[in-house]
Amino acid sequence: MNLPFDVLDLGRMAFGPCYELQLRHVEEVLGGGRDRLLLVEHDPVLTLGANFHESNLLLPRGEYAARGIEVVPTDRGGDVTYHGPGQMVAYPVFSLDRRGRDLHRWLRDLEEVVIQALEGYGVAGRRFPPHTGVWVEDLKMCAIGIKVRRWVSFHGLALNCDNELSPFDLIVPCGIEGYGVTSLSLETARTVSVGELKPRLIEAFAKVLG
């Protein structure tokens, strides 16, 4: 497939080094480089967005470390979410100068990427205004949070494939009370790995954003 962006498959990586890598790519795109899509699985980590509320951590911070889960403040939008092995994290470092500088449309496009990728599995993803992300009925499958620097977007989306979901019970995911989470493996009643989903997600990015 002739893609209008570069794809970097990072495998498994801790959040901190991956964030630093994103920043380097932001500078390259700002300098006129091609858009690029970073794909990664993170070590267990809670990331805290710019709108984070401490009450959405249901345990003392030290307890997460004792469970092997890092807690990291970030500059993306949103509240708290969990990343871990088996979850497909995609960071599109894309110029929004080339896309009309419309943040609302950009978020809807990212949701559409996920919705189209899920369609290939017979899973009906949906939007749930005013919350950003993709849901299956009343369960959240994909969290989305971005940051924009001089109209280059980074951070991105986290789609539950075959990851352990119990860590979400230790937080109020994205600060939205009363709703649970699900995964692609649960919804299809079979194991759907990150490796299996990856080419389908890339294809969906190309169709929606190409």
Buried (B, 14 or more C-beta within 10 A) or exposed (E): EEBEBBBEEBEEBBBEEBBEBBEEBBEBBBEEBEBBBBBBBBBBBBBBBEBBEEEBBEEEEEEBEEEEBBBBEBEBBBBBBBBBBBBBBBBBBBBBEEBEEEBEEBBEBBBBBBBBBBEEBEBEBEBBEEBBBBBBEEBBBBBBBBBBBEBBBBBBBBBBBBBBBEBBEBBBBBBBEEBEBBBBBBBEEEEBEBEBBBEBBBBBBBEBBE
